Every structure is written in C-alpha cells, then in structure tokens.
C-alpha cells in the first residue's frame, strides 16, 4: 500500500530496522506498530531483532536483506549484538541512516550514528522512555522526517518510574489506597521489589506468581517497581526513598521480609554516599531474599549439571551476596514467545518455575516468622568449613582465626538474648570440644566409637 505525503507525492511505507539488546523494547514496539496499522493503515514495515535473533548466519542474512533497503536503522544496545561491526559497515555502504544508542550517553555509539544530532537526541528519548505510546510517536516522527509526511506527533513522554503493582488493581495505587484493600496488620507481610522495566513492558507473570503464592499462604504482599538513581535516563528515586515511601508508615516498618527481584548490587539503586549495608540494617532490618532470574531457558536450566550459567552468577548471586542478601533459588527462566509474523521478532519474557516459586515463598515466610520470634526461642547452627574432612582442617581459613571469630559470635548471641548454655574459654577450647564429639575424620575411630560419639542416630530404613 502507498499513500501521499504532504507534497502530494506517492509514498511507500516507512521501512524500519530495529535491533535491541534490551529485551523489554520488543513487546511495546510491536504493540505500537499494530496500533499504527489499525489507525493509519500499512504506513510502516518494520523488522525487529534482539541480539539472540542474529546469532546464526541465516538469521543475520534474512534481516540484512530487509535492513539494507530500509529508510532508517535503529540500534538500542546494552552490549553489542553478534556481528555488530559488520552490520554497521554494510548499512553505511548501502547509505542507510543509522541511530545507535544506549540508556546512557555513549560517545562511541553516537560516532557510529549518521542521523543529525537533533534527530539523534529525539530518537534517544523516545526509545529510552519506551512504552507503546512513545514507540508510536517515534514511528510517526521517523515517517515525517524520512518520508516527508505530516502526522501529528507528541514529544517523548516520561513513564512512571516507581509505584505499587498488584494484578488485581487496574491503576497504580498510593500506599494508603493499597493498605486499605490488601493489608491486615496481624498477618505476616512480605515486600517485593522489582525493576520498572518489567512493569513497563508487561513482563509480570513471574511477579504475579509470587504474589499469588504468598497470598495463598495468608500473607500480606507489598509489591513495588522502581528504577533508582543509578538509571541515567530516569528520574528514579533512590532505594532509601522507596523504602520510606512504600515499606515504612508512621515510622513503623510494614514488612517482615523482602523478596528482591532486581539484578546486580543494590548500590546501583542508592545515592553514592549511601551504604547499602547500613540502609538495609538500620532502616529496614528485615531479611532480604534474592530470587534468581536465570537467562537460561527452563529446559536448559533443568538439563544442565551446572545449573546457573556464568552470565547468571554475578548479577544474581555474587553482587547481591555482598549486599547481605540471602541467595535463594531460580524462580523464573527466560522464555521465547512465537516469532511475531508482523515484525519477525521473538518476545522474550521471564516465565515462572512453579515449584521454585513455592520454595521461595516457603523460605520468605519462614524468615518472616523468624523475625517476629523472640531471640530466646530461636535455634542457631554455626557450621565450620571442613575440607579436606580431617580434624586438622576444622575451620580452616586463610588469614582468619575462625574459632575465635565463632567464639565472638557466640558471646554476642548471649548478649542479644539467645539461649547459650555454655561458652568455651577460648577458640582452642572450642575446637577441642568439637573434636571430642563426632567429626568428619574417620581415620582414627572405629564405627562403634563413631556411633558412641554421635549425638543422635537414624535407622537404616529412615536414612
């Protein structure tokens, strides 16, 4: 289908090539294209690809056949897709205008771009603010610029950066509105925080599954999305503000535990001079449980002897652990939808792993119960590292007197009201007491002696 531009010239549809490594661009962009086609007809012909869609030579060539004849090519990148340099080289050779950008200003990506500076900044804002309405206006803006049409175009509109989300609400409620409908003070309360990009793109199935499972067990849930100060394109508030706004009321902390669904360190979401450890301990002082979102598909995760991949570990385990988070289990895995016939794109979302969601909920509720239990009723186990399994390696550590450290912990537990029947005189005495009981070293004791030292036994059938 063709149409007339503002000069009366017969025009073809805008041919748009779009490559992104931000997976949450895809669905709102597809929705925008469908909306435009419903309102204006076939005025845009677009092909959208994520980095994973370009992994094979066949897929790359299929995309390039379209891209080399497009009116403009847009790249929204957090890390380069496969063959990026070659793609850019071929597009420039074909004379295709290029935009390349990321969520923060990149001199290298702007240097690759060939669109005028003013156009570059406008495209940057449309893409980074995302949402279907911004992508709709971006496409109309591009048609006006590259094809000479005269569509009415709204400027880039900033999205909502934070708020309370619940699948039963058709709007984003205030804390007061939410508590009035979904909060009973006598119940355990679990907070959830997750990144605004999931809310913005509608990638919420895994969040919904956690909410429903917690509520099934009779708990209150306060789910909050946010971006934080570390996001350069947002007006996001720091995590300290989010805590005060949504998890504290009248000076009282509302939650007994928090499930964290954000990746990387929480320091990315706080002010630079704010200590995450101090914030979580002094202001919240509740267990923070890190739920893992794996970039594996569920099938790959289940079939892997390793489980989490090297890509999963830093943002989901290593960095959150430095913040003092309790690392739990993978509760959602990457899932590909069917390829969209309109754009050739595959929508990527995080699909919940039901039994792991149940595990996470059991953990979070048990930690929440523990918070309400008096210290005198809590049972604490301290486990020494013991590898190789010999008596001389009990508490083995480099540059650390682990026995004295554990002794200090025992003394502090006593001060804080935990029931401690006996405190050894020294770290050496502590180790000697351990060695008089059953240890992992089986070299110098008979089975009879091992059985005599054991504090408890189980039957062979029970074992």
C-alpha positions in Angstrom: 0.0 0.0 0.0 1.2 3.5 -0.8 -0.1 7.0 0.2 0.5 10.7 -0.4 2.9 12.8 1.6 2.3 16.5 2.4 3.7 17.4 -1.0 1.3 15.1 -2.8 4.0 12.6 -3.7 3.1 8.9 -3.8 4.9 7.3 -0.8 5.8 3.8 0.2 5.6 2.6 3.9 8.4 3.6 6.3 10.8 0.7 6.3 12.2 0.5 9.8 15.0 -1.9 11.0 15.3 -2.2 14.8 17.9 -4.1 16.7 17.9 -4.2 20.5 19.7 -6.0 23.4 17.1 -4.5 25.8 14.5 -7.3 25.7 11.8 -5.2 27.1 11.7 -3.0 24.0 10.2 -5.6 21.8 6.6 -6.1 23.0 5.8 -2.3 23.4 7.3 -1.7 19.9 5.1 -4.5 18.4 2.1 -3.0 20.1 2.9 0.4 18.7 3.2 -0.9 15.2 -0.1 -2.8 15.5 -1.8 0.4 16.8 -0.5 2.5 13.9 -1.6 -0.1 11.3 -5.1 -0.1 12.9 -5.4 3.7 12.9 -3.4 4.7 9.7 -3.2 1.6 7.6 0.1 0.0 6.3 2.3 3.0 6.7 5.1 1.1 8.4 7.0 -2.0 7.5 9.3 -3.0 10.4 11.7 -5.8 11.3 12.8 -6.1 14.9 15.6 -8.3 16.2 17.2 -9.0 19.6 20.8 -10.0 19.8 19.9 -13.6 20.1 17.8 -13.4 16.9 21.0 -12.6 15.0 23.1 -15.5 16.3 23.1 -17.6 13.1 24.3 -16.5 9.7 21.0 -17.5 8.1 19.0 -15.2 10.5 21.6 -12.4 10.0 21.3 -12.5 6.2 17.5 -12.7 6.4 17.5 -9.5 8.5 20.1 -7.7 6.4 18.1 -8.2 3.2 15.5 -6.0 4.7 17.8 -3.7 6.6 19.9 -2.7 3.5 16.7 -1.4 1.9 15.2 0.3 4.9 14.7 4.0 5.4 16.4 4.0 8.9 18.1 1.5 11.2 17.9 1.9 15.0 20.2 0.1 17.5 19.3 0.2 21.2 22.2 -1.6 22.9 23.5 -2.8 26.2 26.4 -4.8 24.8 26.8 -5.4 21.1 24.8 -8.0 19.2 26.6 -10.6 17.1 28.3 -9.2 14.1 27.5 -5.6 15.0 30.5 -4.1 13.2 29.7 -5.9 10.0 26.1 -4.9 10.2 27.0 -1.2 10.6 29.6 -1.5 7.8 27.0 -2.9 5.4 24.4 -0.4 6.3 26.7 2.5 5.8 27.8 1.1 2.4 24.1 0.9 1.5 23.6 4.5 2.6 21.1 3.7 5.4 20.7 6.4 8.1 21.8 4.9 11.5 20.9 5.6 15.1 22.9 3.7 17.8 22.4 4.5 21.5 22.1 3.1 24.9 20.4 4.2 28.2 23.3 6.5 29.0 25.2 8.7 26.5 27.8 6.7 24.6 30.4 8.7 22.5 31.3 5.5 20.6 27.7 4.7 19.7 27.0 8.3 18.7 30.1 8.3 16.5 28.6 5.3 14.7 25.3 7.1 14.1 24.7 9.0 10.9 21.4 10.8 11.7 21.7 14.6 12.6 22.4 15.4 16.2 18.9 16.9 16.9 17.2 13.8 15.4 19.6 11.6 17.4 18.5 13.2 20.8 14.8 12.9 20.0 15.1 9.2 19.0 17.1 8.6 22.1 14.4 9.9 24.4 11.6 8.1 22.6 13.5 4.8 22.9 14.7 5.2 26.5 11.3 6.2 27.8 9.9 3.2 26.0 6.2 2.2 26.3 3.9 1.7 23.3 2.8 5.4 23.2 6.4 6.6 22.8 7.2 4.0 20.2 4.0 5.0 18.3 5.1 8.6 18.2 8.7 7.6 17.3 7.5 5.8 14.2 5.3 8.8 13.2 8.2 11.1 13.8 10.5 9.0 11.6 7.9 8.9 8.9 7.7 12.7 9.0 11.4 13.1 8.9 12.4 10.5 6.3 9.3 10.4 4.1 8.0 13.9 4.4 4.6 13.0 5.9 2.8 15.3 8.3 1.4 13.2 11.1 0.6 14.8 14.4 3.4 13.7 16.8 3.6 14.0 20.6 7.0 14.6 22.1 8.7 11.8 24.2 6.7 11.3 27.4 8.4 10.1 30.6 6.9 7.0 32.1 6.1 6.3 35.7 9.3 5.4 37.4 8.0 3.7 40.6 4.9 2.6 42.3 2.9 -0.2 43.8 1.8 -3.0 41.5 -0.8 -5.7 42.0 -2.6 -7.8 39.3 -6.0 -7.1 40.9 -5.5 -3.3 40.5 -6.2 -1.5 37.2 -4.3 1.5 38.4 -1.2 2.3 40.4 -2.5 2.9 44.0 -1.0 5.0 46.7 0.3 3.2 49.8 -2.8 4.3 51.7 -5.2 3.0 48.9 -3.3 -0.3 48.8 -3.2 -0.9 52.5 -6.9 -0.2 52.8 -7.7 -3.1 50.4 -4.8 -5.6 50.7 -3.3 -5.3 54.2 -4.2 -6.9 57.6 -1.9 -5.9 60.4 -2.0 -9.3 62.2 -0.6 -11.1 59.2 3.0 -11.6 58.1 3.9 -9.1 55.4 6.4 -9.7 52.6 7.6 -6.9 50.4 8.7 -7.4 46.8 10.8 -5.0 44.8 11.4 -5.4 41.1 12.7 -3.3 38.2 10.4 -0.9 36.5 11.2 -2.3 33.0 9.2 -5.4 33.9 6.2 -3.3 34.8 6.6 -1.0 31.8 6.7 -3.9 29.3 4.1 -6.1 30.9 6.7 -8.9 31.8 4.9 -9.6 35.1 3.8 -13.3 35.1 6.6 -14.3 37.4 5.9 -11.4 39.8 2.2 -12.3 39.7 3.0 -15.9 40.6 5.0 -14.9 43.7 2.2 -12.5 44.8 -0.5 -15.2 44.4 1.6 -17.8 46.2 2.2 -15.6 49.2 -1.4 -14.6 49.4 -2.4 -18.2 49.2 -0.5 -18.7 52.4 -2.3 -15.9 54.1 0.4 -13.3 53.9 0.2 -9.6 53.0 2.2 -8.6 50.0 3.5 -5.1 49.1 5.0 -5.3 45.5 6.9 -2.2 44.3 8.6 -1.5 41.0 11.3 1.2 40.7 14.4 2.2 38.8 16.6 4.0 41.2 19.3 6.7 41.0 21.6 4.5 39.0 19.4 4.6 36.0 20.7 7.6 33.9 17.6 8.2 31.8 15.1 8.1 34.6 14.0 10.4 37.4 14.0 7.4 39.6 14.3 7.8 43.4 17.0 6.1 45.5 16.2 2.8 47.2 16.2 4.7 50.5 13.3 6.8 49.3 11.5 3.7 48.0 11.8 2.1 51.5 10.5 5.1 53.3 7.7 5.6 50.7 6.3 2.1 50.5 7.7 -0.1 53.3 7.5 2.3 56.2 4.4 4.1 57.6 4.3 6.4 60.6 7.8 5.4 61.5 7.0 1.6 61.6 8.4 -0.9 59.1 5.5 -2.7 57.5 7.3 -5.7 56.1 8.7 -8.8 57.9 10.9 -9.8 54.9 11.6 -8.6 51.3 12.0 -10.6 48.1 14.4 -8.8 45.8 13.9 -9.4 42.0 16.4 -6.8 40.9 19.8 -7.8 39.5 23.3 -6.7 40.5 24.1 -4.8 43.7 21.6 -2.6 45.4 24.2 0.1 45.4 23.2 0.8 41.8 19.8 2.0 43.2 21.1 4.2 46.0 22.8 7.5 46.4 26.6 7.3 46.0 27.3 8.1 49.6 24.8 5.7 50.9 26.0 2.4 52.4 23.6 -0.4 51.3 24.6 -2.4 54.4 23.7 0.5 56.7 20.5 1.2 54.8 19.2 -2.3 54.9 20.2 -2.9 58.5 19.4 0.4 60.1 16.2 1.3 58.2 14.6 -2.0 57.4 16.4 -4.6 59.5 14.4 -7.4 57.8 15.7 -10.4 55.8 16.3 -9.6 52.1 15.9 -12.8 50.0 17.4 -12.6 46.5 15.3 -14.6 44.0 17.2 -15.6 40.9 16.1 -14.8 37.3 18.1 -17.0 35.0 19.0 -16.2 31.4 18.8 -19.9 30.6 15.5 -21.3 29.4 13.9 -23.6 31.9 14.7 -26.6 29.7 18.4 -25.6 29.5 18.5 -25.0 33.3 16.9 -28.3 34.1 19.2 -30.3 31.8 22.4 -28.5 32.9 24.6 -30.2 35.5 25.9 -26.7 36.4 22.6 -25.0 36.8 23.1 -21.3 36.7 25.4 -20.1 33.9 28.4 -17.8 34.3 26.2 -15.0 33.0 23.7 -15.6 35.8 26.1 -15.7 38.7 27.4 -12.1 39.1 24.1 -10.2 38.9 22.1 -12.8 40.8 24.5 -14.3 43.4 27.9 -12.7 43.7 26.9 -9.0 43.9 23.7 -9.4 45.9 25.5 -11.5 48.4 27.9 -8.7 49.1 24.9 -6.6 50.0 23.9 -9.2 52.6 21.1 -10.7 50.6 20.0 -14.3 51.3 20.5 -16.1 48.0 17.6 -18.4 47.3 16.7 -20.3 44.1 16.0 -19.6 40.4 12.3 -18.7 40.3 11.9 -17.7 36.6 13.7 -18.6 33.4 13.9 -16.9 30.0 11.1 -17.8 27.7 10.7 -17.1 24.0 7.3 -16.5 22.5 6.4 -17.5 18.9 8.0 -15.3 16.3 5.8 -12.3 15.6 4.6 -12.6 11.9 4.4 -8.8 11.6 8.0 -7.9 12.6 9.9 -11.2 12.7 10.7 -10.6 16.4 10.6 -13.0 19.3 9.2 -11.6 22.5 11.4 -12.6 25.5 9.9 -12.8 28.9 10.7 -14.4 32.3 8.4 -17.4 32.9 7.9 -18.6 36.5 9.2 -22.0 37.6 6.2 -23.0 39.8 7.9 -25.4 42.3 10.7 -22.9 42.8 8.3 -20.1 43.4 6.7 -22.3 46.1 10.2 -22.8 47.6 10.9 -19.1 47.6 7.6 -18.4 49.3 8.2 -21.0 52.0 11.6 -19.5 52.6 10.4 -15.9 52.8 7.5 -16.8 55.2 9.8 -18.8 57.4 12.3 -15.9 57.5 9.4 -13.5 58.2 8.2 -15.7 61.1 11.7 -15.8 62.5 11.8 -12.0 62.6 8.8 -12.0 64.9 10.1 -14.8 67.1 12.0 -13.7 70.3 15.7 -14.4 70.2 15.4 -16.7 73.2 13.2 -19.0 71.1 15.5 -19.1 68.0 17.7 -22.0 67.2 21.0 -21.2 65.6 23.5 -23.6 64.0 27.1 -22.5 63.2 28.9 -24.6 60.6 32.6 -24.7 60.2 34.3 -25.2 56.9 35.9 -28.7 57.0 37.7 -29.6 53.8 39.5 -31.9 53.4 37.4 -33.7 56.0 40.1 -34.0 58.7 40.3 -32.8 62.2 43.2 -30.5 61.5 41.2 -28.6 58.9 38.1 -27.8 61.0 37.5 -24.1 60.5 40.4 -23.9 58.0 40.6 -20.4 56.6 43.2 -18.1 55.0 44.2 -15.2 57.3 41.3 -15.7 59.7 41.1 -17.2 63.1 37.8 -18.8 62.6 37.5 -20.4 66.0 38.0 -17.1 67.8 35.6 -15.5 65.4 32.9 -18.0 66.1 33.6 -17.6 69.8 32.9 -13.9 69.5 29.6 -14.7 67.7 28.6 -17.0 70.5 29.3 -14.2 73.0 27.3 -11.7 71.0 24.4 -14.2 70.7 24.4 -14.4 74.5 24.3 -10.6 74.9 21.4 -10.4 72.4 19.2 -12.8 74.3 19.8 -16.1 72.6 19.9 -19.2 74.8 23.5 -20.1 75.1 24.2 -22.8 77.7 28.0 -22.9 77.5 30.7 -20.6 76.2 34.2 -22.1 75.8 37.1 -20.3 77.4 38.9 -19.8 74.1 38.8 -20.7 70.4 41.3 -23.5 71.1 38.9 -25.0 73.8 36.0 -24.7 71.3 37.9 -26.8 68.7 38.9 -29.3 71.4 35.3 -29.7 72.5 34.2 -30.3 68.9 36.9 -32.9 68.4 35.7 -34.9 71.4 32.4 -35.3 69.6 31.8 -36.9 66.2 33.7 -35.2 63.3 34.1 -35.9 59.6 37.5 -37.5 60.2 37.0 -41.3 60.2 40.7 -42.3 60.1 41.3 -43.0 63.8 38.0 -44.2 65.2 36.1 -47.4 64.8 32.4 -47.5 63.7 31.5 -48.3 67.3 33.3 -45.3 68.6 31.8 -43.1 66.0 28.3 -44.3 67.0 29.1 -43.6 70.6 30.2 -40.0 69.9 27.1 -39.2 67.8 24.5 -37.0 69.5 21.7 -38.8 67.5 21.1 -41.6 65.1 18.6 -42.6 62.4 17.6 -46.1 61.4 18.9 -47.5 58.1 15.4 -47.6 56.7 14.8 -43.9 57.7 18.2 -42.9 56.2 
